[in-house]
Amino acid sequence: MYRKGDEVHVSEEEATGAVKPHITRWVLGVSLFLIVIAMSLVWIIPSL
């Protein structure tokens, strides 16, 4: 954290109080992939 005039600048980690792991990106990607597969099966299986 540092001051520049009247402004106080803090890092993202200091502002949130935590380190943000990039696992969220993987969870969203895997979830999207699984829902696409599930919805495809719901659509394809009845048409057989």
PQR file of N, CA, C, O and H, with PARSE charges and radii, in Angstrom:
ATOM      1  N   MET A   1       0.857  -1.173   0.000 -0.4000 1.5000
ATOM      2  CA  MET A   1       0.000   0.000   0.000 -0.0000 2.0000
ATOM      3  C   MET A   1       0.900   1.232   0.000  0.5500 1.7000
ATOM      4  O   MET A   1       1.901   1.299   0.714 -0.5500 1.4000
ATOM      5  N   TYR A   2       0.522   2.181  -0.804 -0.4000 1.5000
ATOM      6  CA  TYR A   2       1.286   3.429  -0.823 -0.0000 2.0000
ATOM      7  C   TYR A   2       0.357   4.596  -1.143  0.5500 1.7000
ATOM      8  O   TYR A   2      -0.716   4.421  -1.721 -0.5500 1.4000
ATOM      9  H   TYR A   2      -0.291   2.128  -1.384  0.4000 1.0000
ATOM     10  N   ARG A   3       0.789   5.763  -0.760 -0.4000 1.5000
ATOM     11  CA  ARG A   3       0.011   6.980  -1.007 -0.0000 2.0000
ATOM     12  C   ARG A   3       0.602   7.730  -2.175  0.5500 1.7000
ATOM     13  O   ARG A   3       1.820   7.800  -2.341 -0.5500 1.4000
ATOM     14  H   ARG A   3       1.661   5.905  -0.291  0.4000 1.0000
ATOM     15  N   LYS A   4      -0.273   8.288  -2.978 -0.4000 1.5000
ATOM     16  CA  LYS A   4       0.146   9.153  -4.077 -0.0000 2.0000
ATOM     17  C   LYS A   4      -0.766  10.370  -4.007  0.5500 1.7000
ATOM     18  O   LYS A   4      -1.879  10.365  -4.533 -0.5500 1.4000
ATOM     19  H   LYS A   4      -1.262   8.232  -2.844  0.4000 1.0000
ATOM     20  N   GLY A   5      -0.279  11.395  -3.359 -0.4000 1.5000
ATOM     21  CA  GLY A   5      -1.122  12.570  -3.116 -0.0000 2.0000
ATOM     22  C   GLY A   5      -2.195  12.213  -2.109  0.5500 1.7000
ATOM     23  O   GLY A   5      -1.893  11.723  -1.021 -0.5500 1.4000
ATOM     24  H   GLY A   5       0.625  11.400  -2.932  0.4000 1.0000
ATOM     25  N   ASP A   6      -3.457  12.457  -2.469 -0.4000 1.5000
ATOM     26  CA  ASP A   6      -4.570  12.109  -1.591 -0.0000 2.0000
ATOM     27  C   ASP A   6      -5.074  10.698  -1.831  0.5500 1.7000
ATOM     28  O   ASP A   6      -5.955  10.231  -1.109 -0.5500 1.4000
ATOM     29  H   ASP A   6      -3.703  12.855  -3.353  0.4000 1.0000
ATOM     30  N   GLU A   7      -4.538  10.008  -2.826 -0.4000 1.5000
ATOM     31  CA  GLU A   7      -5.003   8.669  -3.165 -0.0000 2.0000
ATOM     32  C   GLU A   7      -4.199   7.608  -2.427  0.5500 1.7000
ATOM     33  O   GLU A   7      -2.995   7.753  -2.219 -0.5500 1.4000
ATOM     34  H   GLU A   7      -3.822  10.386  -3.413  0.4000 1.0000
ATOM     35  N   VAL A   8      -4.881   6.547  -2.039 -0.4000 1.5000
ATOM     36  CA  VAL A   8      -4.224   5.392  -1.436 -0.0000 2.0000
ATOM     37  C   VAL A   8      -4.321   4.252  -2.431  0.5500 1.7000
ATOM     38  O   VAL A   8      -5.418   3.897  -2.863 -0.5500 1.4000
ATOM     39  H   VAL A   8      -5.860   6.429  -2.208  0.4000 1.0000
ATOM     40  N   HIS A   9      -3.193   3.679  -2.798 -0.4000 1.5000
ATOM     41  CA  HIS A   9      -3.144   2.584  -3.761 -0.0000 2.0000
ATOM     42  C   HIS A   9      -2.826   1.294  -3.026  0.5500 1.7000
ATOM     43  O   HIS A   9      -1.844   1.217  -2.287 -0.5500 1.4000
ATOM     44  H   HIS A   9      -2.302   3.968  -2.448  0.4000 1.0000
ATOM     45  N   VAL A  10      -3.662   0.278  -3.232 -0.4000 1.5000
ATOM     46  CA  VAL A  10      -3.435  -1.033  -2.628 -0.0000 2.0000
ATOM     47  C   VAL A  10      -3.416  -2.084  -3.733  0.5500 1.7000
ATOM     48  O   VAL A  10      -4.027  -1.912  -4.788 -0.5500 1.4000
ATOM     49  H   VAL A  10      -4.460   0.340  -3.832  0.4000 1.0000
ATOM     50  N   SER A  11      -2.712  -3.156  -3.471 -0.4000 1.5000
ATOM     51  CA  SER A  11      -2.684  -4.251  -4.444 -0.0000 2.0000
ATOM     52  C   SER A  11      -4.008  -5.006  -4.382  0.5500 1.7000
ATOM     53  O   SER A  11      -4.785  -4.856  -3.439 -0.5500 1.4000
ATOM     54  H   SER A  11      -2.216  -3.295  -2.615  0.4000 1.0000
ATOM     55  N   GLU A  12      -4.242  -5.811  -5.397 -0.4000 1.5000
ATOM     56  CA  GLU A  12      -5.477  -6.592  -5.445 -0.0000 2.0000
ATOM     57  C   GLU A  12      -5.553  -7.557  -4.265  0.5500 1.7000
ATOM     58  O   GLU A  12      -6.622  -7.757  -3.687 -0.5500 1.4000
ATOM     59  H   GLU A  12      -3.611  -5.932  -6.163  0.4000 1.0000
ATOM     60  N   GLU A  13      -4.435  -8.144  -3.918 -0.4000 1.5000
ATOM     61  CA  GLU A  13      -4.398  -9.079  -2.789 -0.0000 2.0000
ATOM     62  C   GLU A  13      -4.722  -8.373  -1.480  0.5500 1.7000
ATOM     63  O   GLU A  13      -5.447  -8.916  -0.646 -0.5500 1.4000
ATOM     64  H   GLU A  13      -3.567  -7.982  -4.388  0.4000 1.0000
ATOM     65  N   GLU A  14      -4.194  -7.169  -1.294 -0.4000 1.5000
ATOM     66  CA  GLU A  14      -4.492  -6.412  -0.074 -0.0000 2.0000
ATOM     67  C   GLU A  14      -5.954  -5.977  -0.031  0.5500 1.7000
ATOM     68  O   GLU A  14      -6.562  -5.953   1.039 -0.5500 1.4000
ATOM     69  H   GLU A  14      -3.605  -6.728  -1.972  0.4000 1.0000
ATOM     70  N   ALA A  15      -6.514  -5.638  -1.172 -0.4000 1.5000
ATOM     71  CA  ALA A  15      -7.903  -5.168  -1.210 -0.0000 2.0000
ATOM     72  C   ALA A  15      -8.889  -6.294  -0.911  0.5500 1.7000
ATOM     73  O   ALA A  15      -9.876  -6.083  -0.207 -0.5500 1.4000
ATOM     74  H   ALA A  15      -6.020  -5.657  -2.042  0.4000 1.0000
ATOM     75  N   THR A  16      -8.624  -7.496  -1.446 -0.4000 1.5000
ATOM     76  CA  THR A  16      -9.551  -8.607  -1.229 -0.0000 2.0000
ATOM     77  C   THR A  16      -9.252  -9.355   0.055  0.5500 1.7000
ATOM     78  O   THR A  16     -10.128 -10.023   0.603 -0.5500 1.4000
ATOM     79  H   THR A  16      -7.822  -7.668  -2.017  0.4000 1.0000
ATOM     80  N   GLY A  17      -8.033  -9.251   0.537 -0.4000 1.5000
ATOM     81  CA  GLY A  17      -7.670  -9.956   1.757 -0.0000 2.0000
ATOM     82  C   GLY A  17      -7.349 -11.420   1.521  0.5500 1.7000
ATOM     83  O   GLY A  17      -7.237 -12.188   2.476 -0.5500 1.4000
ATOM     84  H   GLY A  17      -7.321  -8.709   0.092  0.4000 1.0000
ATOM     85  N   ALA A  18      -7.200 -11.818   0.271 -0.4000 1.5000
ATOM     86  CA  ALA A  18      -6.925 -13.218  -0.027 -0.0000 2.0000
ATOM     87  C   ALA A  18      -6.203 -13.343  -1.361  0.5500 1.7000
ATOM     88  O   ALA A  18      -6.210 -12.430  -2.187 -0.5500 1.4000
ATOM     89  H   ALA A  18      -7.291 -11.194  -0.505  0.4000 1.0000
ATOM     90  N   VAL A  19      -5.589 -14.483  -1.541 -0.4000 1.5000
ATOM     91  CA  VAL A  19      -4.964 -14.808  -2.819 -0.0000 2.0000
ATOM     92  C   VAL A  19      -6.021 -15.515  -3.657  0.5500 1.7000
ATOM     93  O   VAL A  19      -6.696 -16.421  -3.167 -0.5500 1.4000
ATOM     94  H   VAL A  19      -5.584 -15.225  -0.870  0.4000 1.0000
ATOM     95  N   LYS A  20      -6.170 -15.111  -4.909 -0.4000 1.5000
ATOM     96  CA  LYS A  20      -7.178 -15.720  -5.774 -0.0000 2.0000
ATOM     97  C   LYS A  20      -6.541 -16.823  -6.621  0.5500 1.7000
ATOM     98  O   LYS A  20      -5.754 -16.541  -7.524 -0.5500 1.4000
ATOM     99  H   LYS A  20      -5.622 -14.375  -5.307  0.4000 1.0000
ATOM    100  N   PRO A  21      -6.878 -18.061  -6.331 -0.5600 1.5000
ATOM    101  CA  PRO A  21      -6.363 -19.127  -7.190  0.2800 2.0000
ATOM    102  C   PRO A  21      -7.141 -19.154  -8.505  0.5500 1.7000
ATOM    103  O   PRO A  21      -8.268 -18.666  -8.581 -0.5500 1.4000
ATOM    104  N   HIS A  22      -6.537 -19.719  -9.520 -0.4000 1.5000
ATOM    105  CA  HIS A  22      -7.183 -19.758 -10.823 -0.0000 2.0000
ATOM    106  C   HIS A  22      -8.043 -21.004 -10.999  0.5500 1.7000
ATOM    107  O   HIS A  22      -8.342 -21.394 -12.128 -0.5500 1.4000
ATOM    108  H   HIS A  22      -5.621 -20.115  -9.459  0.4000 1.0000
ATOM    109  N   ILE A  23      -8.443 -21.632  -9.897 -0.4000 1.5000
ATOM    110  CA  ILE A  23      -9.264 -22.843  -9.968 -0.0000 2.0000
ATOM    111  C   ILE A  23     -10.659 -22.519 -10.493  0.5500 1.7000
ATOM    112  O   ILE A  23     -11.312 -23.383 -11.079 -0.5500 1.4000
ATOM    113  H   ILE A  23      -8.200 -21.316  -8.980  0.4000 1.0000
ATOM    114  N   THR A  24     -11.124 -21.292 -10.290 -0.4000 1.5000
ATOM    115  CA  THR A  24     -12.453 -20.905 -10.750 -0.0000 2.0000
ATOM    116  C   THR A  24     -12.578 -21.082 -12.250  0.5500 1.7000
ATOM    117  O   THR A  24     -13.611 -21.545 -12.734 -0.5500 1.4000
ATOM    118  H   THR A  24     -10.594 -20.591  -9.814  0.4000 1.0000
ATOM    119  N   ARG A  25     -11.558 -20.727 -12.982 -0.4000 1.5000
ATOM    120  CA  ARG A  25     -11.559 -20.871 -14.430 -0.0000 2.0000
ATOM    121  C   ARG A  25     -11.725 -22.327 -14.819  0.5500 1.7000
ATOM    122  O   ARG A  25     -12.468 -22.640 -15.750 -0.5500 1.4000
ATOM    123  H   ARG A  25     -10.719 -20.351 -12.589  0.4000 1.0000
ATOM    124  N   TRP A  26     -11.034 -23.229 -14.111 -0.4000 1.5000
ATOM    125  CA  TRP A  26     -11.126 -24.654 -14.409 -0.0000 2.0000
ATOM    126  C   TRP A  26     -12.495 -25.207 -14.044  0.5500 1.7000
ATOM    127  O   TRP A  26     -13.053 -26.006 -14.795 -0.5500 1.4000
ATOM    128  H   TRP A  26     -10.431 -22.974 -13.356  0.4000 1.0000
ATOM    129  N   VAL A  27     -13.044 -24.800 -12.914 -0.4000 1.5000
ATOM    130  CA  VAL A  27     -14.362 -25.275 -12.492 -0.0000 2.0000
ATOM    131  C   VAL A  27     -15.415 -24.853 -13.506  0.5500 1.7000
ATOM    132  O   VAL A  27     -16.265 -25.659 -13.885 -0.5500 1.4000
ATOM    133  H   VAL A  27     -12.591 -24.150 -12.304  0.4000 1.0000
ATOM    134  N   LEU A  28     -15.372 -23.610 -13.949 -0.4000 1.5000
ATOM    135  CA  LEU A  28     -16.342 -23.149 -14.938 -0.0000 2.0000
ATOM    136  C   LEU A  28     -16.177 -23.874 -16.270  0.5500 1.7000
ATOM    137  O   LEU A  28     -17.171 -24.231 -16.902 -0.5500 1.4000
ATOM    138  H   LEU A  28     -14.682 -22.955 -13.641  0.4000 1.0000
ATOM    139  N   GLY A  29     -14.956 -24.093 -16.698 -0.4000 1.5000
ATOM    140  CA  GLY A  29     -14.707 -24.785 -17.958 -0.0000 2.0000
ATOM    141  C   GLY A  29     -15.187 -26.227 -17.922  0.5500 1.7000
ATOM    142  O   GLY A  29     -15.851 -26.687 -18.851 -0.5500 1.4000
ATOM    143  H   GLY A  29     -14.149 -23.803 -16.184  0.4000 1.0000
ATOM    144  N   VAL A  30     -14.856 -26.936 -16.862 -0.4000 1.5000
ATOM    145  CA  VAL A  30     -15.276 -28.337 -16.733 -0.0000 2.0000
ATOM    146  C   VAL A  30     -16.792 -28.424 -16.604  0.5500 1.7000
ATOM    147  O   VAL A  30     -17.412 -29.302 -17.204 -0.5500 1.4000
ATOM    148  H   VAL A  30     -14.317 -26.562 -16.107  0.4000 1.0000
ATOM    149  N   SER A  31     -17.388 -27.536 -15.839 -0.4000 1.5000
ATOM    150  CA  SER A  31     -18.851 -27.529 -15.687 -0.0000 2.0000
ATOM    151  C   SER A  31     -19.543 -27.277 -17.018  0.5500 1.7000
ATOM    152  O   SER A  31     -20.537 -27.930 -17.337 -0.5500 1.4000
ATOM    153  H   SER A  31     -16.884 -26.823 -15.351  0.4000 1.0000
ATOM    154  N   LEU A  32     -19.027 -26.338 -17.791 -0.4000 1.5000
ATOM    155  CA  LEU A  32     -19.602 -26.054 -19.103 -0.0000 2.0000
ATOM    156  C   LEU A  32     -19.504 -27.275 -20.010  0.5500 1.7000
ATOM    157  O   LEU A  32     -20.465 -27.620 -20.698 -0.5500 1.4000
ATOM    158  H   LEU A  32     -18.220 -25.807 -17.532  0.4000 1.0000
ATOM    159  N   PHE A  33     -18.350 -27.924 -20.012 -0.4000 1.5000
ATOM    160  CA  PHE A  33     -18.157 -29.126 -20.826 -0.0000 2.0000
ATOM    161  C   PHE A  33     -19.139 -30.223 -20.414  0.5500 1.7000
ATOM    162  O   PHE A  33     -19.754 -30.852 -21.275 -0.5500 1.4000
ATOM    163  H   PHE A  33     -17.570 -27.643 -19.453  0.4000 1.0000
ATOM    164  N   LEU A  34     -19.292 -30.460 -19.118 -0.4000 1.5000
ATOM    165  CA  LEU A  34     -20.193 -31.504 -18.634 -0.0000 2.0000
ATOM    166  C   LEU A  34     -21.648 -31.209 -18.954  0.5500 1.7000
ATOM    167  O   LEU A  34     -22.397 -32.125 -19.294 -0.5500 1.4000
ATOM    168  H   LEU A  34     -18.792 -29.949 -18.418  0.4000 1.0000
ATOM    169  N   ILE A  35     -22.064 -29.959 -18.853 -0.4000 1.5000
ATOM    170  CA  ILE A  35     -23.458 -29.632 -19.158 -0.0000 2.0000
ATOM    171  C   ILE A  35     -23.738 -29.757 -20.644  0.5500 1.7000
ATOM    172  O   ILE A  35     -24.842 -30.138 -21.031 -0.5500 1.4000
ATOM    173  H   ILE A  35     -21.455 -29.215 -18.577  0.4000 1.0000
ATOM    174  N   VAL A  36     -22.756 -29.442 -21.492 -0.4000 1.5000
ATOM    175  CA  VAL A  36     -22.935 -29.617 -22.932 -0.0000 2.0000
ATOM    176  C   VAL A  36     -23.101 -31.101 -23.248  0.5500 1.7000
ATOM    177  O   VAL A  36     -23.964 -31.463 -24.048 -0.5500 1.4000
ATOM    178  H   VAL A  36     -21.858 -29.131 -21.178  0.4000 1.0000
ATOM    179  N   ILE A  37     -22.301 -31.956 -22.644 -0.4000 1.5000
ATOM    180  CA  ILE A  37     -22.417 -33.403 -22.850 -0.0000 2.0000
ATOM    181  C   ILE A  37     -23.771 -33.904 -22.346  0.5500 1.7000
ATOM    182  O   ILE A  37     -24.446 -34.666 -23.037 -0.5500 1.4000
ATOM    183  H   ILE A  37     -21.600 -31.662 -21.994  0.4000 1.0000
ATOM    184  N   ALA A  38     -24.167 -33.482 -21.154 -0.4000 1.5000
ATOM    185  CA  ALA A  38     -25.445 -33.921 -20.579 -0.0000 2.0000
ATOM    186  C   ALA A  38     -26.625 -33.474 -21.442  0.5500 1.7000
ATOM    187  O   ALA A  38     -27.535 -34.260 -21.703 -0.5500 1.4000
ATOM    188  H   ALA A  38     -23.619 -32.862 -20.593  0.4000 1.0000
ATOM    189  N   MET A  39     -26.614 -32.234 -21.879 -0.4000 1.5000
ATOM    190  CA  MET A  39     -27.720 -31.743 -22.708 -0.0000 2.0000
ATOM    191  C   MET A  39     -27.739 -32.452 -24.063  0.5500 1.7000
ATOM    192  O   MET A  39     -28.812 -32.704 -24.610 -0.5500 1.4000
ATOM    193  H   MET A  39     -25.874 -31.595 -21.667  0.4000 1.0000
ATOM    194  N   SER A  40     -26.579 -32.773 -24.605 -0.4000 1.5000
ATOM    195  CA  SER A  40     -26.521 -33.504 -25.869 -0.0000 2.0000
ATOM    196  C   SER A  40     -27.116 -34.890 -25.701  0.5500 1.7000
ATOM    197  O   SER A  40     -27.864 -35.353 -26.561 -0.5500 1.4000
ATOM    198  H   SER A  40     -25.707 -32.568 -24.161  0.4000 1.0000
ATOM    199  N   LEU A  41     -26.791 -35.559 -24.596 -0.4000 1.5000
ATOM    200  CA  LEU A  41     -27.350 -36.889 -24.351 -0.0000 2.0000
ATOM    201  C   LEU A  41     -28.860 -36.833 -24.172  0.5500 1.7000
ATOM    202  O   LEU A  41     -29.574 -37.706 -24.665 -0.5500 1.4000
ATOM    203  H   LEU A  41     -26.183 -35.183 -23.897  0.4000 1.0000
ATOM    204  N   VAL A  42     -29.353 -35.819 -23.476 -0.4000 1.5000
ATOM    205  CA  VAL A  42     -30.795 -35.664 -23.290 -0.0000 2.0000
ATOM    206  C   VAL A  42     -31.492 -35.465 -24.634  0.5500 1.7000
ATOM    207  O   VAL A  42     -32.627 -35.907 -24.811 -0.5500 1.4000
ATOM    208  H   VAL A  42     -28.773 -35.110 -23.076  0.4000 1.0000
ATOM    209  N   TRP A  43     -30.848 -34.827 -25.547 -0.4000 1.5000
ATOM    210  CA  TRP A  43     -31.429 -34.558 -26.867 -0.0000 2.0000
ATOM    211  C   TRP A  43     -31.268 -35.737 -27.819  0.5500 1.7000
ATOM    212  O   TRP A  43     -32.180 -36.031 -28.592 -0.5500 1.4000
ATOM    213  H   TRP A  43     -29.927 -34.467 -25.402  0.4000 1.0000
ATOM    214  N   ILE A  44     -30.115 -36.422 -27.776 -0.4000 1.5000
ATOM    215  CA  ILE A  44     -29.817 -37.504 -28.722 -0.0000 2.0000
ATOM    216  C   ILE A  44     -30.507 -38.821 -28.353  0.5500 1.7000
ATOM    217  O   ILE A  44     -31.069 -39.481 -29.226 -0.5500 1.4000
ATOM    218  H   ILE A  44     -29.375 -36.183 -27.148  0.4000 1.0000
ATOM    219  N   ILE A  45     -30.474 -39.209 -27.088 -0.4000 1.5000
ATOM    220  CA  ILE A  45     -31.009 -40.519 -26.680 -0.0000 2.0000
ATOM    221  C   ILE A  45     -32.485 -40.679 -27.042  0.5500 1.7000
ATOM    222  O   ILE A  45     -32.835 -41.731 -27.578 -0.5500 1.4000
ATOM    223  H   ILE A  45     -30.017 -38.672 -26.378  0.4000 1.0000
ATOM    224  N   PRO A  46     -33.369 -39.725 -26.793 -0.5600 1.5000
ATOM    225  CA  PRO A  46     -34.773 -39.930 -27.175  0.2800 2.0000
ATOM    226  C   PRO A  46     -34.988 -40.019 -28.686  0.5500 1.7000
ATOM    227  O   PRO A  46     -35.973 -40.606 -29.135 -0.5500 1.4000
ATOM    228  N   SER A  47     -34.096 -39.457 -29.456 -0.4000 1.5000
ATOM    229  CA  SER A  47     -34.287 -39.473 -30.908 -0.0000 2.0000
ATOM    230  C   SER A  47     -33.832 -40.789 -31.541  0.5500 1.7000
ATOM    231  O   SER A  47     -34.030 -40.995 -32.739 -0.5500 1.4000
ATOM    232  H   SER A  47     -33.296 -38.981 -29.092  0.4000 1.0000
ATOM    233  N   LEU A  48     -33.221 -41.688 -30.751 -0.4000 1.5000
ATOM    234  CA  LEU A  48     -32.796 -42.975 -31.293 -0.0000 2.0000
ATOM    235  C   LEU A  48     -33.925 -43.907 -31.370  0.5500 1.7000
ATOM    236  O   LEU A  48     -33.756 -45.046 -31.805 -0.5500 1.4000
ATOM    237  H   LEU A  48     -33.060 -41.521 -29.778  0.4000 1.0000
TER
END
